[in-house]
Amino acid sequence: MSRENHKPRAILERITKARVALVSEIYGLSEEELGDSSAMGTWSIKESMAHLGRWEEICCEGIQGHL
């Protein structure tokens, strides 16, 4: 990864692109499918998304301070 990719704005862009890709993959799943943990081990898709969302929130707060 180049140093350019470590700049705060580039990091936020990568997070945004990854989020869009992830949401597009799970779009259209039923509430039952989102709550089913059998596909991912012990966490459901819904729980995983909540975890990732909180991580993004913390990460982005720190990055915003550098912009």
C-alpha positions, 0 to 999 in steps of 0.5 A: 500500500502506498503512502498516498493510501494512508492519507486520511481522505483516502482512508475514508474513501476506502471505508466508504467503498467497502461499506457500499460493496458490503451493503450491496451484497446483503441488500434484499435479505430478509429479516430472518436471513439477517438474523441467522448466525449459521452462515457466519459462525456465532454472529448473525449478519445483523450483529456483524454489521452493527459491530462493523458500524461501530468500528467505522464510527470510531475510526472515522471520528479519529480520521476526521480529526486529521482532515 
